[in-house]
Amino acid sequence: MKEFKGIIIALIAGICAIICVTIFTGNLVTYKKSTVGGGLNATGSANCDFEADLIVWRGSFSGQGTTTQDAYRSIKKDAELVKKYLVDSGVTEEEMVFSSVTINARWESEYNENGDRIRDYIDGYDLYQNVSITSTDIDKIEGISRDISGLIESGVQFASEEPEYYYTRLDELKLQLIEEATRNAKDRIDLMAEGTGATVGELLNANLGVFQITARNSNTEYSYGGYFDTSSRNKTASITVRLNYAVN
């Protein structure tokens, strides 16, 4: 009788173990189907070519003098020449901004006949000023930036920088590309589900990739933190979206 009871207890324990394993396995399958990393993953992309609608051009000039007064008069005269040249070239006063003047003392050293330094003294002053032009008339500013011979001929020591190009409706463009990239990722999810006979379930996760702006038709490598080109008038914007869907 005791042996029979032992057999019954062993059978009950075995059945309970099988039930527990079945429940655990079923829960594991459900978990894998419904958590990030399971289901179907796809990355969608979108890109768009566009042209900048704003240009920023910067330049700098300097003046010298034996005293601060002389140096200031020199750079003030050059600033007036720069402003006149820009206005005559079609730049409005609202489009140009002159920075404050910076001043550096020019030091020299005096040595004795043995080559020992006796003293340091100020030999003059160098003053520097920057000018920045911001305009939506890109063609006009491009032309001015490429030809500053008039300024140089007037005696101004003017250093021109390369223009920078921007797009004022960038937020609208970003939203458009996000929508297109998301749609592209979802199309890929649906295509994979159709090929495997699965049914797409709920969205589990969505990740937005970095927004990239490169020069059009360039071979610039994408940066992990995003690339923002300002050197080219014609650009290409791109973005990626990664989606993760559960499957039934």
matplotlib code that plots the C-alpha trace (Angstrom):
import matplotlib.pyplot as plt

x = [0.0, 2.8, 4.5, 1.3, 1.0, 4.6, 3.9, 0.9, 2.8, 5.6, 3.1, 1.5, 4.9, 5.8, 2.6, 3.0, 6.6, 5.4, 2.6, 5.1, 7.5, 4.7, 3.5, 7.1, 7.8, 4.6, 5.4, 8.9, 7.6, 5.1, 7.8, 10.1, 7.3, 6.4, 9.6, 12.2, 14.7, 12.1, 9.6, 10.6, 13.2, 13.7, 15.6, 14.0, 15.7, 14.8, 16.9, 16.2, 18.3, 17.8, 19.4, 20.5, 18.4, 20.7, 24.4, 26.8, 30.1, 32.7, 35.9, 38.4, 40.8, 43.4, 45.1, 48.5, 49.9, 52.7, 50.1, 46.6, 45.1, 47.0, 46.0, 42.4, 42.3, 43.8, 41.2, 38.3, 39.3, 39.5, 36.1, 34.6, 36.2, 34.8, 31.3, 31.3, 32.6, 29.8, 27.1, 28.2, 28.2, 24.5, 24.8, 22.3, 23.3, 20.8, 22.8, 26.2, 27.4, 30.8, 32.3, 34.0, 37.7, 40.4, 43.8, 47.2, 50.3, 53.3, 56.3, 60.0, 63.1, 66.3, 69.6, 73.1, 76.3, 76.8, 73.4, 71.7, 68.2, 68.0, 64.3, 61.0, 59.1, 56.0, 56.8, 53.3, 49.7, 47.7, 44.0, 41.6, 37.9, 35.5, 32.5, 29.8, 27.2, 24.0, 21.7, 19.1, 20.5, 23.0, 24.1, 24.9, 27.0, 28.8, 29.9, 31.2, 33.1, 34.9, 36.1, 37.5, 40.0, 38.4, 39.1, 42.7, 43.3, 42.1, 44.8, 42.6, 44.3, 41.1, 41.0, 38.0, 36.6, 34.7, 30.9, 28.7, 25.3, 22.2, 18.6, 15.9, 13.2, 15.2, 12.6, 10.0, 12.5, 13.3, 9.6, 9.1, 12.1, 11.1, 7.7, 9.2, 11.8, 9.1, 6.9, 9.9, 10.7, 7.1, 6.9, 10.0, 8.4, 5.2, 7.2, 9.2, 6.0, 4.4, 7.4, 7.5, 3.7, 3.6, 1.2, 2.5, 1.5, 1.9, 4.9, 7.4, 10.1, 11.1, 14.5, 15.3, 18.7, 20.9, 20.1, 22.8, 23.4, 26.1, 27.2, 25.2, 27.0, 29.8, 31.5, 31.4, 31.2, 28.3, 29.2, 27.9, 26.9, 25.5, 27.1, 26.1, 27.6, 27.8, 30.3, 28.0, 25.1, 23.5, 23.0, 21.5, 19.7, 19.1, 17.8, 17.0, 14.3, 14.5, 11.2, 10.6, 7.2, 5.8, 4.6, 1.6]
y = [0.0, 2.4, 1.6, 2.4, 5.7, 6.5, 5.8, 8.1, 10.9, 10.6, 10.7, 13.8, 15.5, 14.6, 16.0, 19.2, 19.6, 19.1, 21.7, 24.2, 23.7, 24.1, 27.4, 28.7, 27.9, 29.5, 32.6, 32.7, 32.5, 35.3, 37.4, 37.0, 37.9, 41.0, 42.6, 44.8, 42.6, 40.1, 40.4, 42.2, 45.0, 47.3, 50.6, 53.0, 56.0, 59.2, 61.9, 65.1, 67.5, 71.2, 74.5, 76.9, 80.1, 82.1, 83.1, 84.3, 85.9, 87.1, 89.2, 90.9, 93.9, 95.5, 98.8, 99.7, 102.7, 103.8, 104.9, 103.6, 106.8, 106.4, 102.7, 103.5, 106.3, 103.8, 101.1, 103.6, 104.8, 101.2, 100.4, 103.4, 102.2, 98.6, 99.9, 102.1, 99.3, 96.9, 99.5, 100.4, 96.7, 96.4, 95.3, 97.0, 98.3, 95.8, 92.9, 93.9, 93.8, 95.2, 93.7, 95.6, 96.4, 94.3, 95.7, 94.1, 95.7, 94.9, 94.1, 94.3, 93.4, 95.4, 93.6, 94.8, 94.2, 90.9, 89.6, 89.9, 91.2, 94.5, 95.3, 94.8, 97.8, 98.5, 99.2, 99.9, 98.7, 96.4, 96.7, 94.1, 94.3, 91.8, 92.3, 89.8, 89.9, 87.9, 87.9, 85.9, 87.2, 84.5, 85.4, 88.9, 88.0, 85.2, 87.7, 90.2, 87.6, 86.4, 89.8, 92.1, 93.7, 97.1, 97.0, 95.8, 98.6, 101.2, 100.0, 98.0, 94.8, 92.7, 88.9, 87.2, 83.9, 81.3, 81.9, 79.7, 78.5, 77.7, 76.7, 78.6, 76.0, 73.2, 72.1, 71.6, 69.5, 67.4, 66.5, 65.6, 63.3, 61.6, 60.9, 59.4, 57.4, 56.0, 55.0, 53.3, 51.3, 50.2, 49.1, 46.9, 45.4, 44.5, 43.0, 40.8, 39.7, 38.8, 36.8, 34.8, 34.3, 36.3, 39.0, 42.3, 43.2, 46.3, 48.7, 47.9, 50.4, 53.3, 54.9, 58.1, 58.2, 61.3, 64.1, 64.5, 67.4, 66.9, 68.6, 67.3, 64.5, 64.4, 61.3, 62.7, 59.9, 60.1, 61.0, 59.2, 62.5, 64.0, 66.0, 69.6, 71.0, 74.8, 75.1, 74.1, 75.9, 72.7, 70.1, 66.7, 66.0, 62.4, 60.6, 57.0, 55.5, 52.1, 50.3, 47.1, 45.4, 42.4, 39.4, 37.2]
z = [0.0, 0.9, -2.4, -4.3, -2.5, -3.4, -7.1, -7.0, -5.4, -8.0, -10.9, -9.5, -9.0, -12.6, -14.0, -12.1, -13.4, -17.0, -16.5, -15.0, -17.9, -20.4, -18.8, -18.6, -22.2, -23.4, -21.4, -22.8, -26.4, -25.7, -24.1, -27.1, -29.5, -27.6, -26.4, -28.1, -29.9, -30.9, -33.7, -36.9, -37.2, -40.2, -40.9, -43.2, -44.9, -46.7, -48.4, -50.2, -52.4, -51.7, -52.2, -49.4, -49.1, -46.8, -47.2, -44.5, -45.6, -43.2, -43.7, -41.5, -41.8, -39.7, -38.9, -37.4, -35.6, -33.3, -30.7, -30.0, -31.4, -34.7, -35.0, -34.3, -36.9, -39.4, -38.8, -38.6, -42.1, -43.4, -41.9, -43.7, -47.0, -46.4, -45.7, -48.8, -51.0, -49.7, -50.1, -53.6, -54.4, -53.3, -49.7, -47.4, -44.0, -42.4, -44.0, -42.6, -39.0, -37.8, -34.7, -32.0, -32.5, -30.8, -30.1, -29.6, -28.5, -30.7, -28.4, -29.4, -27.4, -27.1, -26.8, -25.8, -27.8, -26.0, -27.1, -23.7, -23.6, -21.9, -22.0, -23.8, -25.2, -27.2, -30.8, -31.9, -32.0, -34.2, -34.4, -35.9, -36.9, -38.5, -40.7, -41.3, -44.1, -43.9, -46.9, -48.8, -52.1, -52.5, -56.0, -55.0, -52.0, -53.8, -56.5, -53.9, -52.0, -55.1, -56.1, -53.4, -55.7, -55.2, -51.5, -51.9, -54.5, -51.9, -49.5, -47.1, -45.8, -46.2, -45.6, -47.0, -45.7, -47.6, -47.6, -45.5, -46.7, -44.6, -45.1, -43.1, -43.4, -41.9, -39.3, -42.1, -44.1, -41.0, -40.4, -44.0, -44.0, -40.7, -42.2, -45.4, -43.5, -41.1, -44.0, -45.7, -42.6, -42.2, -45.8, -45.2, -42.1, -44.0, -46.8, -44.4, -42.7, -46.0, -47.0, -43.8, -43.4, -40.2, -39.1, -37.9, -34.4, -32.3, -32.6, -29.8, -30.4, -32.7, -32.9, -34.9, -36.5, -36.8, -39.3, -41.9, -44.3, -46.9, -50.0, -53.0, -54.9, -52.3, -50.9, -47.3, -44.8, -42.4, -38.8, -35.7, -34.2, -37.4, -40.2, -41.0, -44.2, -44.5, -47.3, -50.2, -51.7, -53.0, -50.3, -49.5, -46.3, -45.0, -42.0, -40.8, -38.7, -37.1, -36.2, -34.2, -34.5, -32.7, -34.8, -34.4]

ax = plt.figure().add_subplot(projection="3d")
ax.plot(x, y, z, "-o")
ax.set_aspect("equal")
plt.show()
